[in-house]
Amino acid sequence: MRTRGTLRLATRGSTLARRQASLVKEALEDRRYEVELVTVETTGDQIRDELIHRLGKTGAFVRELDERVLEGDLDGAIHSMKDMPTEQPQELVTAAVPERGPPGDVLITPDGSTLEELPEGATVGTSSLRRRAQLLSERPDLEVEPLRGNVDTRLEKLLAPSLQEEHQERTETDKERKGNTGDDDYEPEFERTVDEWFDDLSELERQAMEREVETEYDAIVLAQSGLERSGLDHYVDYRELPTGTFVPAPGQGALAVTARDGETARDIQSAIDFPRSRVETTVERTILAELGGGCIAPVGIYAVVQGEYVHATVSVFDRDGEVSVEGSRDLPVETHAEAAREFARDLADRGAADLIEAAREDVESDEGDVSAEDKPEGK
């Protein structure tokens, strides 16, 4: 088949990033492009122990990829849109926003419990300031603990304690079974042996069995799109969290292809851009840029095209979810960017700006507690 040319696109090297890049690759190949994915390691990948809000602010997973594009080494870069800074170099454009995946968050537990069913004082893991504030707003009794790593790593950390405990109980039952072979009245706690049980475990569960437990999580919160794109949603029990209460991060679930402004960018846009997703994410990122929240503040922004309007919902919290400024508005599609800026200015005047400034001061205070050798470069 005759092709339109070869595009060399940058991607991060994580399993999820590669899977997301493959979606873009397949979409472009359907339009007769040849695509080569080039893995680029980023600051966010190199510094694995820091929380997202300490990783050089927004852009920890983006900057190095875009630099390769601007230098002319690559034709474009594929990003999770929520990782992208709202300000870009003038020569760089968002060439395409493919059709968005699920935008919301999910609560994952070993047994499928809902948020309401979690025991009092339960420990929930998340690396997101937004999710922490939203969780505490709904359940102030929760202990929200930091959690980083790839999707599979986070799931392993959740599953490890219960699996290891069950393994120990089954091992003891096997020992009892062997010691009571002549006892007709003996009824083992488990019908299957520990080996039979282990053989039925998924690869994810087996990896969790080998993980050293540092924090016992009762639940964790992840982006639904990340869970599904990682291919691990079939191996865990999860509940979708309502987007009205757990307002997603701006751009969550969406991918973006950046490129130098020019013919290549226009070709990519023509091939795979999804106008509805572009409008929705433009509204979200415009509001974020106007508020100045970046990744340092607990800010949720979610926009949905509904006919001639874009329904936008925004929630801005303090760090512990005790104080919030929330609002929603229908913005005309034809003037969605300017209407989004006006909406953001109104929210700022209602107190959102004060909450974001307080969050910035909290983050700067936290950074003061980190030794110089632990701080990522490029702060």
C-alpha positions, -999 to +999 in steps of 0.1 A: +000+000+000+013+035-008+019+056+022+019+093+028+054+093+045+070+083+078+063+102+111+088+098+139+069+105+172+083+107+207+068+088+236+077+081+272+089+046+279+063+035+305+039+006+296+010+030+297+027+057+276+037+031+250+001+017+249-013+053+244+013+060+218+002+029+200-033+042+198-021+073+180+002+052+158-027+029+147-049+059+140-023+075+118-015+042+101-052+039+093-047+071+073-018+055+054+011+071+074+041+051+085+049+058+121+080+051+142+077+055+180+109+068+196+112+064+234+125+094+253+132+093+291+118+123+310+126+140+343+094+125+357+106+090+347+140+095+363+129+107+397+106+080+409+103+089+446+089+124+443+053+132+442+040+148+410+036+183+425+073+184+433+085+173+399+095+207+385+058+218+385+038+209+354+058+194+326+079+168+343+067+142+319+066+164+288+095+188+285+122+165+271+099+151+244+090+185+231+126+196+231+134+168+207+106+180+184+118+216+186+154+205+178+141+188+147+151+153+157+115+141+157+082+151+139+060+151+170+055+139+205+026+121+221+015+131+256-012+125+282-029+159+280-032+163+317+006+162+320+010+191+296+018+227+308-008+252+297+020+274+282+039+261+252+068+275+231+055+297+203+069+273+176+050+244+191+014+236+186-011+209+197-014+193+163-041+168+172-064+158+201-077+123+192-110+111+206-109+113+243-111+082+266-130+080+299-123+112+317-131+102+353-114+085+383-120+051+397-118+037+432-100+003+433-102-020+463-092-057+468-129-066+473-149-041+452-160-018+480-175+016+473-162+048+489-191+047+513-183+011+523-147+017+532-141+013+570-136+044+591-100+056+590-093+036+559-060+043+540-064+054+504-034+059+481-031+087+455-003+110+442-028+137+433-035+168+454-069+171+437-079+135+445-067+139+481-088+170+486-119+154+469-116+123+490-112+142+523-142+164+513-164+133+510-148+113+538-128+134+563-120+103+583-098+088+556-061+085+558-048+096+523-013+084+517+011+091+488+012+066+460+034+068+429+045+044+402+032+030+370-004+016+370+007-019+375+030-009+404+002+010+421-021-020+418+005-044+431+009-021+462-028-023+468-032-061+463+000-072+481-012-073+517-044-092+512-028-117+488+002-123+511-021-128+540-043-153+521-011-171+510+000-175+546-034-188+556-035-213+528+000-225+536-010-231+572-041-250+560-020-272+538+002-280+568-029-289+588-042-310+559-010-330+557-011-335+595-047-348+595-047-372+566-062-400+588-088-378+604-122-384+587-138-355+605-112-329+595-125-302+572-098-278+558-106-241+556-098-240+519-108-267+494-079-261+470-042-264+480-020-234+480-003-245+448-036-248+430-046-214+442-013-198+431-016-214+397-049-195+391-034-161+400-029-135+373+006-122+365-003-089+383-013-109+414+019-129+413+040-098+411+021-084+441+029-115+460+066-107+457+063-070+467+075-057+500+046-040+518+054-005+531+019+009+534-012-012+536-038+005+513-075-002+517-081+015+483-064+035+456-077+061+431-066+061+395-077+076+362-101+052+345-086+058+311-051+049+324-065+017+340-082+006+308-054+015+285-030-004+306-051-035+300-054-042+337-090-032+343-101-069+340-079-080+369-092-057+396-125-046+412-132-009+408-160+016+411-163+047+389-163+079+409-190+105+398-175+133+378-198+158+394-182+152+428-148+140+418-143+165+390-115+152+368-082+169+361-082+192+331-075+170+300-078+137+318-084+109+295-073+128+265-041+124+244-023+152+225+002+152+197+025+182+196+045+193+166+063+223+152+038+248+137+038+240+099+027+215+073+034+183+094+012+197+122-016+204+098-014+170+082-016+153+117-045+175+126-063+166+094-057+129+100-067+122+136-079+154+153-113+149+170-130+184+171-153+177+201-124+165+223-103+195+212-131+219+222-137+202+256-100+201+265-094+236+252-121+249+277-106+229+305-070+240+299-081+277+293-098+278+326-067+262+343-044+287+326-065+316+337-067+304+373-030+296+373-034+263+392-010+241+372-004+209+392+002+227+425-034+231+435-064+207+440-083+218+409-108+198+389-122+210+356-144+190+333-161+202+301-187+184+279-201+196+246-238+196+247-253+209+214-244+246+210-229+249+245-200+234+264-211+226+300-181+233+322-177+222+359-150+235+381-140+227+417-111+243+436-102+230+470-079+237+498-053+210+506-075+191+530-108+194+512-123+216+539-129+247+518-139+248+482-150+271+454-172+253+429-193+263+399-207+252+365-216+272+334-228+266+299-204+283+275-212+290+238-193+267+215-186+294+191-167+315+217-157+287+240-122+299+247-131+335+256-161+323+276-139+299+295-115+328+305-145+349+317-158+319+337-123+314+353-121+351+362-154+349+380-143+318+399-110+336+409-130+366+422-152+342+443-121+329+461-105+303+438-074+325+434-070+326+471-072+289+474-046+284+446-022+309+462-025+291+495-018+258+478+013+273+461+026+284+495+020+249+509+040+233+481+068+258+485+068+250+523+070+213+515+099+218+492+118+235+520+116+203+539+133+183+511+171+182+511+188+198+482+201+164+469+165+151+468+151+180+448+147+174+411+167+197+388+150+225+370+128+237+398 
